[in-house]
Amino acid sequence: MENNLTIKKNCSYEMIIKKSRFICSLARIKSEQDAQDFINQIQTDNRKANHNCFAYMIGKEDHIQRESDNGEPSGTAGVPILQALQMEHLHDVCAVVTRYFGGIKLGAGGLIRAYSNVTTGAIHESGIVNRVIQSLLTITVDYSEHDALTYYLKQHNLEIDHEEYGVKVALTIFVDQDQQDTVKDDLTNRFNDRLQVSLAGQRVHEIPFTIPK
């Protein structure tokens, strides 16, 4: 259930630390071009900021990872932002942390904590979802079996997307992809081959994921 996590929505989160403003902007991305467009937009919106540091990760296996300190001491901004994303096991996310310097130096340790904490705060502000691939299965059944089938689906928490009525009834349900074959076999056995089950497509279903405290 934790293999395809990402943020629920784009958002921003701000912290004031020793008079410096740290603003973390988060966005869901699909490519490096998406990331660069988002980074450029945040930089444009915050031209007067001292720094716009960033990190992003793309792909289920995080095959693309980038980070930048954008003028902060090496390793004090981009890496902590990236590590904050990694700690929550997120994918396909870009984080840009804008800093407006408040006149008080934080030191390397203070900067690392600031960039890490504001990124984590933004993640919690957004929320996390798990993207589950689901198959759409169409079940064709006689009217005499319709009530028994809908009862069976309800008992097994299988969501009906829609129904079509013709010579027979065709119900389309959502099933997690890794459960597809099991559900088809169970239906076939339960109804003694008195129904037909066919694959009707796929969707990505987003399930809220609770961040461990």
PyMOL commands that place a pseudoatom at each C-alpha (Angstrom):
pseudoatom trace, name=CA, resn=MET, resi=1, chain=A, elem=C, hetatm=0, pos=[0.000, 0.000, 0.000]
pseudoatom trace, name=CA, resn=GLU, resi=2, chain=A, elem=C, hetatm=0, pos=[2.977, 2.361, 0.279]
pseudoatom trace, name=CA, resn=ASN, resi=3, chain=A, elem=C, hetatm=0, pos=[4.606, 1.722, -3.083]
pseudoatom trace, name=CA, resn=ASN, resi=4, chain=A, elem=C, hetatm=0, pos=[3.158, 4.632, -5.062]
pseudoatom trace, name=CA, resn=LEU, resi=5, chain=A, elem=C, hetatm=0, pos=[2.749, 7.578, -2.699]
pseudoatom trace, name=CA, resn=THR, resi=6, chain=A, elem=C, hetatm=0, pos=[2.552, 11.212, -3.727]
pseudoatom trace, name=CA, resn=ILE, resi=7, chain=A, elem=C, hetatm=0, pos=[1.163, 14.467, -2.364]
pseudoatom trace, name=CA, resn=LYS, resi=8, chain=A, elem=C, hetatm=0, pos=[-2.600, 14.903, -2.373]
pseudoatom trace, name=CA, resn=LYS, resi=9, chain=A, elem=C, hetatm=0, pos=[-2.529, 18.413, -3.813]
pseudoatom trace, name=CA, resn=ASN, resi=10, chain=A, elem=C, hetatm=0, pos=[-0.211, 21.280, -4.700]
pseudoatom trace, name=CA, resn=CYS, resi=11, chain=A, elem=C, hetatm=0, pos=[0.264, 23.647, -1.792]
pseudoatom trace, name=CA, resn=SER, resi=12, chain=A, elem=C, hetatm=0, pos=[2.587, 26.051, -0.001]
pseudoatom trace, name=CA, resn=TYR, resi=13, chain=A, elem=C, hetatm=0, pos=[3.628, 26.253, 3.642]
pseudoatom trace, name=CA, resn=GLU, resi=14, chain=A, elem=C, hetatm=0, pos=[5.498, 29.012, 5.452]
pseudoatom trace, name=CA, resn=MET, resi=15, chain=A, elem=C, hetatm=0, pos=[7.681, 29.170, 8.562]
pseudoatom trace, name=CA, resn=ILE, resi=16, chain=A, elem=C, hetatm=0, pos=[9.431, 32.150, 10.158]
pseudoatom trace, name=CA, resn=ILE, resi=17, chain=A, elem=C, hetatm=0, pos=[12.778, 31.162, 11.666]
pseudoatom trace, name=CA, resn=LYS, resi=18, chain=A, elem=C, hetatm=0, pos=[14.900, 33.892, 13.264]
pseudoatom trace, name=CA, resn=LYS, resi=19, chain=A, elem=C, hetatm=0, pos=[13.221, 36.525, 11.084]
pseudoatom trace, name=CA, resn=SER, resi=20, chain=A, elem=C, hetatm=0, pos=[13.855, 34.611, 7.845]
pseudoatom trace, name=CA, resn=ARG, resi=21, chain=A, elem=C, hetatm=0, pos=[10.793, 33.529, 5.844]
pseudoatom trace, name=CA, resn=PHE, resi=22, chain=A, elem=C, hetatm=0, pos=[10.938, 29.985, 4.510]
pseudoatom trace, name=CA, resn=ILE, resi=23, chain=A, elem=C, hetatm=0, pos=[8.159, 29.132, 2.056]
pseudoatom trace, name=CA, resn=CYS, resi=24, chain=A, elem=C, hetatm=0, pos=[7.911, 25.600, 0.679]
pseudoatom trace, name=CA, resn=SER, resi=25, chain=A, elem=C, hetatm=0, pos=[5.882, 25.185, -2.510]
pseudoatom trace, name=CA, resn=LEU, resi=26, chain=A, elem=C, hetatm=0, pos=[4.963, 21.634, -3.507]
pseudoatom trace, name=CA, resn=ALA, resi=27, chain=A, elem=C, hetatm=0, pos=[3.701, 20.344, -6.845]
pseudoatom trace, name=CA, resn=ARG, resi=28, chain=A, elem=C, hetatm=0, pos=[2.915, 17.007, -8.419]
pseudoatom trace, name=CA, resn=ILE, resi=29, chain=A, elem=C, hetatm=0, pos=[4.946, 16.438, -11.577]
pseudoatom trace, name=CA, resn=LYS, resi=30, chain=A, elem=C, hetatm=0, pos=[5.211, 13.851, -14.350]
pseudoatom trace, name=CA, resn=SER, resi=31, chain=A, elem=C, hetatm=0, pos=[8.479, 14.888, -16.008]
pseudoatom trace, name=CA, resn=GLU, resi=32, chain=A, elem=C, hetatm=0, pos=[11.611, 16.989, -15.609]
pseudoatom trace, name=CA, resn=GLN, resi=33, chain=A, elem=C, hetatm=0, pos=[9.994, 19.593, -17.828]
pseudoatom trace, name=CA, resn=ASP, resi=34, chain=A, elem=C, hetatm=0, pos=[7.101, 19.832, -15.342]
pseudoatom trace, name=CA, resn=ALA, resi=35, chain=A, elem=C, hetatm=0, pos=[9.638, 20.286, -12.550]
pseudoatom trace, name=CA, resn=GLN, resi=36, chain=A, elem=C, hetatm=0, pos=[11.588, 22.973, -14.384]
pseudoatom trace, name=CA, resn=ASP, resi=37, chain=A, elem=C, hetatm=0, pos=[8.401, 24.836, -15.287]
pseudoatom trace, name=CA, resn=PHE, resi=38, chain=A, elem=C, hetatm=0, pos=[7.298, 24.804, -11.651]
pseudoatom trace, name=CA, resn=ILE, resi=39, chain=A, elem=C, hetatm=0, pos=[10.721, 25.907, -10.380]
pseudoatom trace, name=CA, resn=ASN, resi=40, chain=A, elem=C, hetatm=0, pos=[10.831, 28.731, -12.928]
pseudoatom trace, name=CA, resn=GLN, resi=41, chain=A, elem=C, hetatm=0, pos=[7.358, 29.871, -11.934]
pseudoatom trace, name=CA, resn=ILE, resi=42, chain=A, elem=C, hetatm=0, pos=[8.251, 29.998, -8.227]
pseudoatom trace, name=CA, resn=GLN, resi=43, chain=A, elem=C, hetatm=0, pos=[11.469, 31.875, -9.025]
pseudoatom trace, name=CA, resn=THR, resi=44, chain=A, elem=C, hetatm=0, pos=[9.520, 34.367, -11.135]
pseudoatom trace, name=CA, resn=ASP, resi=45, chain=A, elem=C, hetatm=0, pos=[6.947, 34.856, -8.383]
pseudoatom trace, name=CA, resn=ASN, resi=46, chain=A, elem=C, hetatm=0, pos=[9.727, 35.403, -5.826]
pseudoatom trace, name=CA, resn=ARG, resi=47, chain=A, elem=C, hetatm=0, pos=[12.277, 37.490, -7.720]
pseudoatom trace, name=CA, resn=LYS, resi=48, chain=A, elem=C, hetatm=0, pos=[13.238, 39.414, -4.601]
pseudoatom trace, name=CA, resn=ALA, resi=49, chain=A, elem=C, hetatm=0, pos=[13.918, 36.298, -2.523]
pseudoatom trace, name=CA, resn=ASN, resi=50, chain=A, elem=C, hetatm=0, pos=[17.496, 35.522, -1.515]
pseudoatom trace, name=CA, resn=HIS, resi=51, chain=A, elem=C, hetatm=0, pos=[17.200, 31.859, -2.468]
pseudoatom trace, name=CA, resn=ASN, resi=52, chain=A, elem=C, hetatm=0, pos=[14.853, 29.484, -4.287]
pseudoatom trace, name=CA, resn=CYS, resi=53, chain=A, elem=C, hetatm=0, pos=[16.233, 26.060, -3.445]
pseudoatom trace, name=CA, resn=PHE, resi=54, chain=A, elem=C, hetatm=0, pos=[14.626, 22.897, -4.756]
pseudoatom trace, name=CA, resn=ALA, resi=55, chain=A, elem=C, hetatm=0, pos=[14.518, 19.136, -5.012]
pseudoatom trace, name=CA, resn=TYR, resi=56, chain=A, elem=C, hetatm=0, pos=[12.405, 16.741, -7.020]
pseudoatom trace, name=CA, resn=MET, resi=57, chain=A, elem=C, hetatm=0, pos=[11.924, 13.027, -7.586]
pseudoatom trace, name=CA, resn=ILE, resi=58, chain=A, elem=C, hetatm=0, pos=[10.298, 11.394, -10.597]
pseudoatom trace, name=CA, resn=GLY, resi=59, chain=A, elem=C, hetatm=0, pos=[9.195, 7.809, -11.199]
pseudoatom trace, name=CA, resn=LYS, resi=60, chain=A, elem=C, hetatm=0, pos=[7.968, 4.961, -9.051]
pseudoatom trace, name=CA, resn=GLU, resi=61, chain=A, elem=C, hetatm=0, pos=[11.594, 3.934, -8.513]
pseudoatom trace, name=CA, resn=ASP, resi=62, chain=A, elem=C, hetatm=0, pos=[12.732, 7.587, -8.247]
pseudoatom trace, name=CA, resn=HIS, resi=63, chain=A, elem=C, hetatm=0, pos=[14.974, 7.124, -11.291]
pseudoatom trace, name=CA, resn=ILE, resi=64, chain=A, elem=C, hetatm=0, pos=[15.348, 10.912, -11.564]
pseudoatom trace, name=CA, resn=GLN, resi=65, chain=A, elem=C, hetatm=0, pos=[16.412, 12.897, -8.484]
pseudoatom trace, name=CA, resn=ARG, resi=66, chain=A, elem=C, hetatm=0, pos=[17.702, 16.458, -8.541]
pseudoatom trace, name=CA, resn=GLU, resi=67, chain=A, elem=C, hetatm=0, pos=[18.442, 19.087, -5.898]
pseudoatom trace, name=CA, resn=SER, resi=68, chain=A, elem=C, hetatm=0, pos=[19.914, 22.593, -5.725]
pseudoatom trace, name=CA, resn=ASP, resi=69, chain=A, elem=C, hetatm=0, pos=[21.172, 24.823, -2.904]
pseudoatom trace, name=CA, resn=ASN, resi=70, chain=A, elem=C, hetatm=0, pos=[20.693, 27.927, -5.094]
pseudoatom trace, name=CA, resn=GLY, resi=71, chain=A, elem=C, hetatm=0, pos=[23.416, 29.894, -3.354]
pseudoatom trace, name=CA, resn=GLU, resi=72, chain=A, elem=C, hetatm=0, pos=[23.071, 28.525, 0.169]
pseudoatom trace, name=CA, resn=PRO, resi=73, chain=A, elem=C, hetatm=0, pos=[26.157, 26.749, 1.612]
pseudoatom trace, name=CA, resn=SER, resi=74, chain=A, elem=C, hetatm=0, pos=[26.691, 23.399, -0.079]
pseudoatom trace, name=CA, resn=GLY, resi=75, chain=A, elem=C, hetatm=0, pos=[24.496, 20.629, 1.326]
pseudoatom trace, name=CA, resn=THR, resi=76, chain=A, elem=C, hetatm=0, pos=[22.389, 22.866, 3.575]
pseudoatom trace, name=CA, resn=ALA, resi=77, chain=A, elem=C, hetatm=0, pos=[19.270, 23.264, 1.415]
pseudoatom trace, name=CA, resn=GLY, resi=78, chain=A, elem=C, hetatm=0, pos=[18.772, 20.986, -1.606]
pseudoatom trace, name=CA, resn=VAL, resi=79, chain=A, elem=C, hetatm=0, pos=[19.786, 17.769, 0.149]
pseudoatom trace, name=CA, resn=PRO, resi=80, chain=A, elem=C, hetatm=0, pos=[17.584, 18.367, 3.245]
pseudoatom trace, name=CA, resn=ILE, resi=81, chain=A, elem=C, hetatm=0, pos=[14.621, 19.122, 0.959]
pseudoatom trace, name=CA, resn=LEU, resi=82, chain=A, elem=C, hetatm=0, pos=[15.255, 15.929, -1.013]
pseudoatom trace, name=CA, resn=GLN, resi=83, chain=A, elem=C, hetatm=0, pos=[15.659, 13.874, 2.147]
pseudoatom trace, name=CA, resn=ALA, resi=84, chain=A, elem=C, hetatm=0, pos=[12.343, 15.203, 3.491]
pseudoatom trace, name=CA, resn=LEU, resi=85, chain=A, elem=C, hetatm=0, pos=[10.630, 13.892, 0.339]
pseudoatom trace, name=CA, resn=GLN, resi=86, chain=A, elem=C, hetatm=0, pos=[12.442, 10.574, 0.656]
pseudoatom trace, name=CA, resn=MET, resi=87, chain=A, elem=C, hetatm=0, pos=[11.509, 10.191, 4.318]
pseudoatom trace, name=CA, resn=GLU, resi=88, chain=A, elem=C, hetatm=0, pos=[7.818, 10.236, 3.345]
pseudoatom trace, name=CA, resn=HIS, resi=89, chain=A, elem=C, hetatm=0, pos=[8.453, 7.816, 0.425]
pseudoatom trace, name=CA, resn=LEU, resi=90, chain=A, elem=C, hetatm=0, pos=[6.993, 10.271, -2.080]
pseudoatom trace, name=CA, resn=HIS, resi=91, chain=A, elem=C, hetatm=0, pos=[7.205, 10.042, -5.856]
pseudoatom trace, name=CA, resn=ASP, resi=92, chain=A, elem=C, hetatm=0, pos=[6.616, 12.516, -8.697]
pseudoatom trace, name=CA, resn=VAL, resi=93, chain=A, elem=C, hetatm=0, pos=[6.931, 15.582, -6.467]
pseudoatom trace, name=CA, resn=CYS, resi=94, chain=A, elem=C, hetatm=0, pos=[8.836, 18.858, -6.758]
pseudoatom trace, name=CA, resn=ALA, resi=95, chain=A, elem=C, hetatm=0, pos=[9.537, 21.022, -3.709]
pseudoatom trace, name=CA, resn=VAL, resi=96, chain=A, elem=C, hetatm=0, pos=[10.837, 24.595, -3.965]
pseudoatom trace, name=CA, resn=VAL, resi=97, chain=A, elem=C, hetatm=0, pos=[11.792, 26.386, -0.760]
pseudoatom trace, name=CA, resn=THR, resi=98, chain=A, elem=C, hetatm=0, pos=[11.984, 30.164, -1.028]
pseudoatom trace, name=CA, resn=ARG, resi=99, chain=A, elem=C, hetatm=0, pos=[13.988, 32.045, 1.580]
pseudoatom trace, name=CA, resn=TYR, resi=100, chain=A, elem=C, hetatm=0, pos=[13.728, 35.719, 2.377]
pseudoatom trace, name=CA, resn=PHE, resi=101, chain=A, elem=C, hetatm=0, pos=[16.726, 36.440, 4.598]
pseudoatom trace, name=CA, resn=GLY, resi=102, chain=A, elem=C, hetatm=0, pos=[15.827, 38.111, 7.886]
pseudoatom trace, name=CA, resn=GLY, resi=103, chain=A, elem=C, hetatm=0, pos=[19.285, 39.355, 8.865]
pseudoatom trace, name=CA, resn=ILE, resi=104, chain=A, elem=C, hetatm=0, pos=[20.231, 36.600, 11.321]
pseudoatom trace, name=CA, resn=LYS, resi=105, chain=A, elem=C, hetatm=0, pos=[22.546, 33.812, 10.139]
pseudoatom trace, name=CA, resn=LEU, resi=106, chain=A, elem=C, hetatm=0, pos=[21.399, 30.310, 11.051]
pseudoatom trace, name=CA, resn=GLY, resi=107, chain=A, elem=C, hetatm=0, pos=[24.610, 28.360, 10.534]
pseudoatom trace, name=CA, resn=ALA, resi=108, chain=A, elem=C, hetatm=0, pos=[24.825, 25.109, 8.606]
pseudoatom trace, name=CA, resn=GLY, resi=109, chain=A, elem=C, hetatm=0, pos=[22.888, 23.070, 11.149]
pseudoatom trace, name=CA, resn=GLY, resi=110, chain=A, elem=C, hetatm=0, pos=[20.163, 25.683, 11.438]
pseudoatom trace, name=CA, resn=LEU, resi=111, chain=A, elem=C, hetatm=0, pos=[19.758, 25.878, 7.667]
pseudoatom trace, name=CA, resn=ILE, resi=112, chain=A, elem=C, hetatm=0, pos=[19.522, 22.097, 7.330]
pseudoatom trace, name=CA, resn=ARG, resi=113, chain=A, elem=C, hetatm=0, pos=[16.799, 21.945, 9.991]
pseudoatom trace, name=CA, resn=ALA, resi=114, chain=A, elem=C, hetatm=0, pos=[14.920, 24.888, 8.490]
pseudoatom trace, name=CA, resn=TYR, resi=115, chain=A, elem=C, hetatm=0, pos=[14.824, 23.531, 4.944]
pseudoatom trace, name=CA, resn=SER, resi=116, chain=A, elem=C, hetatm=0, pos=[13.936, 20.045, 6.170]
pseudoatom trace, name=CA, resn=ASN, resi=117, chain=A, elem=C, hetatm=0, pos=[11.216, 21.174, 8.579]
pseudoatom trace, name=CA, resn=VAL, resi=118, chain=A, elem=C, hetatm=0, pos=[9.459, 23.547, 6.180]
pseudoatom trace, name=CA, resn=THR, resi=119, chain=A, elem=C, hetatm=0, pos=[9.367, 20.813, 3.522]
pseudoatom trace, name=CA, resn=THR, resi=120, chain=A, elem=C, hetatm=0, pos=[7.935, 18.295, 5.973]
pseudoatom trace, name=CA, resn=GLY, resi=121, chain=A, elem=C, hetatm=0, pos=[5.394, 20.900, 7.084]
pseudoatom trace, name=CA, resn=ALA, resi=122, chain=A, elem=C, hetatm=0, pos=[4.282, 21.409, 3.485]
pseudoatom trace, name=CA, resn=ILE, resi=123, chain=A, elem=C, hetatm=0, pos=[3.901, 17.652, 2.978]
pseudoatom trace, name=CA, resn=HIS, resi=124, chain=A, elem=C, hetatm=0, pos=[1.659, 17.411, 6.030]
pseudoatom trace, name=CA, resn=GLU, resi=125, chain=A, elem=C, hetatm=0, pos=[-0.293, 20.461, 4.837]
pseudoatom trace, name=CA, resn=SER, resi=126, chain=A, elem=C, hetatm=0, pos=[-0.928, 18.779, 1.479]
pseudoatom trace, name=CA, resn=GLY, resi=127, chain=A, elem=C, hetatm=0, pos=[-1.598, 15.254, 2.705]
pseudoatom trace, name=CA, resn=ILE, resi=128, chain=A, elem=C, hetatm=0, pos=[-0.498, 12.045, 1.020]
pseudoatom trace, name=CA, resn=VAL, resi=129, chain=A, elem=C, hetatm=0, pos=[-2.311, 9.631, -1.281]
pseudoatom trace, name=CA, resn=ASN, resi=130, chain=A, elem=C, hetatm=0, pos=[-1.456, 6.175, -2.532]
pseudoatom trace, name=CA, resn=ARG, resi=131, chain=A, elem=C, hetatm=0, pos=[-2.068, 5.712, -6.262]
pseudoatom trace, name=CA, resn=VAL, resi=132, chain=A, elem=C, hetatm=0, pos=[-3.510, 2.236, -6.778]
pseudoatom trace, name=CA, resn=ILE, resi=133, chain=A, elem=C, hetatm=0, pos=[-3.995, 0.829, -10.282]
pseudoatom trace, name=CA, resn=GLN, resi=134, chain=A, elem=C, hetatm=0, pos=[-7.443, -0.699, -10.582]
pseudoatom trace, name=CA, resn=SER, resi=135, chain=A, elem=C, hetatm=0, pos=[-8.981, -2.835, -13.299]
pseudoatom trace, name=CA, resn=LEU, resi=136, chain=A, elem=C, hetatm=0, pos=[-12.506, -2.267, -14.552]
pseudoatom trace, name=CA, resn=LEU, resi=137, chain=A, elem=C, hetatm=0, pos=[-14.333, -5.572, -14.853]
pseudoatom trace, name=CA, resn=THR, resi=138, chain=A, elem=C, hetatm=0, pos=[-17.658, -5.861, -16.658]
pseudoatom trace, name=CA, resn=ILE, resi=139, chain=A, elem=C, hetatm=0, pos=[-19.891, -8.646, -15.331]
pseudoatom trace, name=CA, resn=THR, resi=140, chain=A, elem=C, hetatm=0, pos=[-22.751, -9.774, -17.567]
pseudoatom trace, name=CA, resn=VAL, resi=141, chain=A, elem=C, hetatm=0, pos=[-25.489, -11.679, -15.780]
pseudoatom trace, name=CA, resn=ASP, resi=142, chain=A, elem=C, hetatm=0, pos=[-29.133, -12.739, -16.173]
pseudoatom trace, name=CA, resn=TYR, resi=143, chain=A, elem=C, hetatm=0, pos=[-31.731, -10.614, -14.436]
pseudoatom trace, name=CA, resn=SER, resi=144, chain=A, elem=C, hetatm=0, pos=[-32.547, -13.550, -12.166]
pseudoatom trace, name=CA, resn=GLU, resi=145, chain=A, elem=C, hetatm=0, pos=[-29.020, -13.416, -10.744]
pseudoatom trace, name=CA, resn=HIS, resi=146, chain=A, elem=C, hetatm=0, pos=[-28.791, -9.621, -10.474]
pseudoatom trace, name=CA, resn=ASP, resi=147, chain=A, elem=C, hetatm=0, pos=[-29.811, -9.285, -6.825]
pseudoatom trace, name=CA, resn=ALA, resi=148, chain=A, elem=C, hetatm=0, pos=[-27.538, -12.110, -5.716]
pseudoatom trace, name=CA, resn=LEU, resi=149, chain=A, elem=C, hetatm=0, pos=[-24.632, -10.548, -7.604]
pseudoatom trace, name=CA, resn=THR, resi=150, chain=A, elem=C, hetatm=0, pos=[-25.107, -7.052, -6.177]
pseudoatom trace, name=CA, resn=TYR, resi=151, chain=A, elem=C, hetatm=0, pos=[-25.352, -8.555, -2.678]
pseudoatom trace, name=CA, resn=TYR, resi=152, chain=A, elem=C, hetatm=0, pos=[-22.141, -10.485, -3.260]
pseudoatom trace, name=CA, resn=LEU, resi=153, chain=A, elem=C, hetatm=0, pos=[-20.346, -7.354, -4.474]
pseudoatom trace, name=CA, resn=LYS, resi=154, chain=A, elem=C, hetatm=0, pos=[-21.538, -5.355, -1.472]
pseudoatom trace, name=CA, resn=GLN, resi=155, chain=A, elem=C, hetatm=0, pos=[-20.424, -8.069, 0.935]
pseudoatom trace, name=CA, resn=HIS, resi=156, chain=A, elem=C, hetatm=0, pos=[-16.944, -8.046, -0.628]
pseudoatom trace, name=CA, resn=ASN, resi=157, chain=A, elem=C, hetatm=0, pos=[-16.668, -4.225, -0.760]
pseudoatom trace, name=CA, resn=LEU, resi=158, chain=A, elem=C, hetatm=0, pos=[-16.452, -4.178, -4.552]
pseudoatom trace, name=CA, resn=GLU, resi=159, chain=A, elem=C, hetatm=0, pos=[-17.495, -0.804, -5.949]
pseudoatom trace, name=CA, resn=ILE, resi=160, chain=A, elem=C, hetatm=0, pos=[-20.010, -0.711, -8.820]
pseudoatom trace, name=CA, resn=ASP, resi=161, chain=A, elem=C, hetatm=0, pos=[-19.209, 2.041, -11.309]
pseudoatom trace, name=CA, resn=HIS, resi=162, chain=A, elem=C, hetatm=0, pos=[-22.330, 1.684, -13.445]
pseudoatom trace, name=CA, resn=GLU, resi=163, chain=A, elem=C, hetatm=0, pos=[-24.921, -0.758, -14.746]
pseudoatom trace, name=CA, resn=GLU, resi=164, chain=A, elem=C, hetatm=0, pos=[-26.370, -1.245, -18.230]
pseudoatom trace, name=CA, resn=TYR, resi=165, chain=A, elem=C, hetatm=0, pos=[-29.651, -2.990, -18.910]
pseudoatom trace, name=CA, resn=GLY, resi=166, chain=A, elem=C, hetatm=0, pos=[-30.344, -4.952, -22.097]
pseudoatom trace, name=CA, resn=VAL, resi=167, chain=A, elem=C, hetatm=0, pos=[-31.057, -8.593, -22.774]
pseudoatom trace, name=CA, resn=LYS, resi=168, chain=A, elem=C, hetatm=0, pos=[-28.937, -9.118, -19.666]
pseudoatom trace, name=CA, resn=VAL, resi=169, chain=A, elem=C, hetatm=0, pos=[-27.498, -6.792, -17.011]
pseudoatom trace, name=CA, resn=ALA, resi=170, chain=A, elem=C, hetatm=0, pos=[-23.903, -5.602, -17.354]
pseudoatom trace, name=CA, resn=LEU, resi=171, chain=A, elem=C, hetatm=0, pos=[-22.268, -4.272, -14.182]
pseudoatom trace, name=CA, resn=THR, resi=172, chain=A, elem=C, hetatm=0, pos=[-18.847, -2.615, -14.267]
pseudoatom trace, name=CA, resn=ILE, resi=173, chain=A, elem=C, hetatm=0, pos=[-16.833, -2.799, -11.050]
pseudoatom trace, name=CA, resn=PHE, resi=174, chain=A, elem=C, hetatm=0, pos=[-13.442, -1.570, -9.829]
pseudoatom trace, name=CA, resn=VAL, resi=175, chain=A, elem=C, hetatm=0, pos=[-10.882, -4.092, -8.564]
pseudoatom trace, name=CA, resn=ASP, resi=176, chain=A, elem=C, hetatm=0, pos=[-7.283, -3.531, -7.465]
pseudoatom trace, name=CA, resn=GLN, resi=177, chain=A, elem=C, hetatm=0, pos=[-5.124, -4.846, -10.284]
pseudoatom trace, name=CA, resn=ASP, resi=178, chain=A, elem=C, hetatm=0, pos=[-3.327, -7.375, -8.101]
pseudoatom trace, name=CA, resn=GLN, resi=179, chain=A, elem=C, hetatm=0, pos=[-6.718, -8.824, -7.063]
pseudoatom trace, name=CA, resn=GLN, resi=180, chain=A, elem=C, hetatm=0, pos=[-8.163, -9.004, -10.580]
pseudoatom trace, name=CA, resn=ASP, resi=181, chain=A, elem=C, hetatm=0, pos=[-7.629, -12.724, -11.216]
pseudoatom trace, name=CA, resn=THR, resi=182, chain=A, elem=C, hetatm=0, pos=[-8.746, -13.721, -7.732]
pseudoatom trace, name=CA, resn=VAL, resi=183, chain=A, elem=C, hetatm=0, pos=[-12.003, -11.773, -8.031]
pseudoatom trace, name=CA, resn=LYS, resi=184, chain=A, elem=C, hetatm=0, pos=[-12.723, -13.244, -11.480]
pseudoatom trace, name=CA, resn=ASP, resi=185, chain=A, elem=C, hetatm=0, pos=[-12.147, -16.787, -10.186]
pseudoatom trace, name=CA, resn=ASP, resi=186, chain=A, elem=C, hetatm=0, pos=[-14.282, -16.211, -7.084]
pseudoatom trace, name=CA, resn=LEU, resi=187, chain=A, elem=C, hetatm=0, pos=[-17.161, -14.815, -9.131]
pseudoatom trace, name=CA, resn=THR, resi=188, chain=A, elem=C, hetatm=0, pos=[-16.982, -17.682, -11.613]
pseudoatom trace, name=CA, resn=ASN, resi=189, chain=A, elem=C, hetatm=0, pos=[-17.006, -20.281, -8.824]
pseudoatom trace, name=CA, resn=ARG, resi=190, chain=A, elem=C, hetatm=0, pos=[-19.686, -18.564, -6.752]
pseudoatom trace, name=CA, resn=PHE, resi=191, chain=A, elem=C, hetatm=0, pos=[-22.105, -18.308, -9.671]
pseudoatom trace, name=CA, resn=ASN, resi=192, chain=A, elem=C, hetatm=0, pos=[-21.202, -21.631, -11.326]
pseudoatom trace, name=CA, resn=ASP, resi=193, chain=A, elem=C, hetatm=0, pos=[-20.247, -20.061, -14.677]
pseudoatom trace, name=CA, resn=ARG, resi=194, chain=A, elem=C, hetatm=0, pos=[-23.650, -18.352, -14.965]
pseudoatom trace, name=CA, resn=LEU, resi=195, chain=A, elem=C, hetatm=0, pos=[-22.018, -14.998, -15.677]
pseudoatom trace, name=CA, resn=GLN, resi=196, chain=A, elem=C, hetatm=0, pos=[-19.351, -13.536, -17.927]
pseudoatom trace, name=CA, resn=VAL, resi=197, chain=A, elem=C, hetatm=0, pos=[-16.467, -11.392, -16.691]
pseudoatom trace, name=CA, resn=SER, resi=198, chain=A, elem=C, hetatm=0, pos=[-14.394, -9.263, -19.070]
pseudoatom trace, name=CA, resn=LEU, resi=199, chain=A, elem=C, hetatm=0, pos=[-11.708, -6.602, -18.692]
pseudoatom trace, name=CA, resn=ALA, resi=200, chain=A, elem=C, hetatm=0, pos=[-13.004, -3.105, -19.560]
pseudoatom trace, name=CA, resn=GLY, resi=201, chain=A, elem=C, hetatm=0, pos=[-9.965, -0.936, -18.873]
pseudoatom trace, name=CA, resn=GLN, resi=202, chain=A, elem=C, hetatm=0, pos=[-7.962, 0.527, -15.992]
pseudoatom trace, name=CA, resn=ARG, resi=203, chain=A, elem=C, hetatm=0, pos=[-7.854, 3.589, -13.772]
pseudoatom trace, name=CA, resn=VAL, resi=204, chain=A, elem=C, hetatm=0, pos=[-5.593, 5.073, -11.118]
pseudoatom trace, name=CA, resn=HIS, resi=205, chain=A, elem=C, hetatm=0, pos=[-7.439, 5.327, -7.810]
pseudoatom trace, name=CA, resn=GLU, resi=206, chain=A, elem=C, hetatm=0, pos=[-6.064, 7.653, -5.127]
pseudoatom trace, name=CA, resn=ILE, resi=207, chain=A, elem=C, hetatm=0, pos=[-6.494, 6.504, -1.539]
pseudoatom trace, name=CA, resn=PRO, resi=208, chain=A, elem=C, hetatm=0, pos=[-5.732, 8.847, 1.381]
pseudoatom trace, name=CA, resn=PHE, resi=209, chain=A, elem=C, hetatm=0, pos=[-2.637, 7.709, 3.243]
pseudoatom trace, name=CA, resn=THR, resi=210, chain=A, elem=C, hetatm=0, pos=[-2.124, 8.574, 6.894]
pseudoatom trace, name=CA, resn=ILE, resi=211, chain=A, elem=C, hetatm=0, pos=[1.312, 9.950, 7.697]
pseudoatom trace, name=CA, resn=PRO, resi=212, chain=A, elem=C, hetatm=0, pos=[2.738, 8.065, 10.711]
pseudoatom trace, name=CA, resn=LYS, resi=213, chain=A, elem=C, hetatm=0, pos=[3.400, 10.383, 13.641]
for i in range(1, 213): cmd.bond("trace and resi %d" % i, "trace and resi %d" % (i + 1))
show_as sticks, trace
zoom trace
